[in-house]
Amino acid sequence: MSGLEGVRGEFYDGLWMQRILHGALSGKNPGETGRGYIHMIFTGRLFGTYDGRRYHARVILAGSPALISTSGLVEAPAKPREYYFIKGGLVRSGQDVSELDIMYKGRYVEYDDPKISPILSSYALQAVYYELTGGEFCGNTGCCLYNSHWQEEVLKVQYEGSICEKCLEALREAG
Ligand SMILES: [Zn+2]
């Protein structure tokens, strides 16, 4: 669902970025890249990973260092399906699409959205979870460690939700 259509500016390969940054960190603080250390880099740059066919924009790439992108948060999770349907029709008929954005306001995260910081704390928690337990995402659709593919899921779980009992327990055991 992570279409890159309409994305302006540069797009980075997340694994490549991670490798370069890992190299830079190990050069600078050699003792701080192993277990027991978590480095997180928050960036406005958009990155993604390649699945063998195409690139998918990502919000987070867990690992060393973990990369978390504010642009990824806006661009990677998809808006409601009908939003794209209506937008396609408007674009084809040469009409203005700005009213559509007003109609759907609040159903997705925007650039400079005040919701971005609280949402990023869920993704930061995910990076910690990965480092401590090796687990990527949680399958529980009510847990803030769930791998949201839709903006509406992000707003429901990463913004309004909290960590589930099972993940909390796993963190307690690992910590
Ligand atoms: Zn969970």
Residues whose N, C-alpha, C, O or C-beta is under 5 A from the ligand:
A	BS01	ZN	C138 N140 C143 L145 C164 C167
